[in-house]
Amino acid sequence: MSFAAINVLLALGPSAAPGTAPDPKAQMLQMVGTFVFMGVVMYFLMFRPQQKKTQEHARLLKALKAGDKVVTQGGVLGVVITVKDKSVSIRSADTKLEVLKSAVSEILEKSSTAVE
């Protein structure tokens, strides 16, 4: 690009009012406001849904009891036999498995009576 072309582009651009300079405090406030707005948007689009999902999973694990039909994260279907502090014993077909409570992803059917 030649020097004349640069002068033409500069002449066509918006010009500041004569004798005034942009206020640095206003520019800084605008930048901080933009960051705050983006932070709020990120919170409601990314973090809040994940928190709600985590809280829902914690409620599901607290409601877990013997006799419930569950699905683990690995896809194993079974019936809860016993519930301990950190683990759950489930029966799937002829197999008895002990899995972590956190591995239970869904309760398919709630039990009406406890299975012994």
C-alpha positions, 0 to 999 in steps of 0.5 A: 500500500502506498503512502497516499492510500494510507492517507486516504483511508485515514481521512475517510475514518471517523475523526475525533472532535477537535481539541478532545481526547478520549477519556481513559477512565471511561474506556477502562470502565467500558472494558471492565463492564464488558468483562463483568457482563461476559462473566455473568453470561458464562456463569448462567450458560456454563457453570449454573447448569453443571451445578444443578446437575450435580445437586440433582445427582446428590439428591438421587444418591441420598434417595437410593434404597434397597429394592430400587432398580438402577442403571450404572454409568457403565450401563449395568442394570440391577436391583439395589441390595444394600446401601453403604456410605460410599458403595452400593451392592446391586444384583444383576441377573446371577451376579452380585456387584459392589459399585461406588454410589457415584457410579449410579446414574439413574433410578429406573424404578423405586421400590415399594418394599425393601428386598431382603 
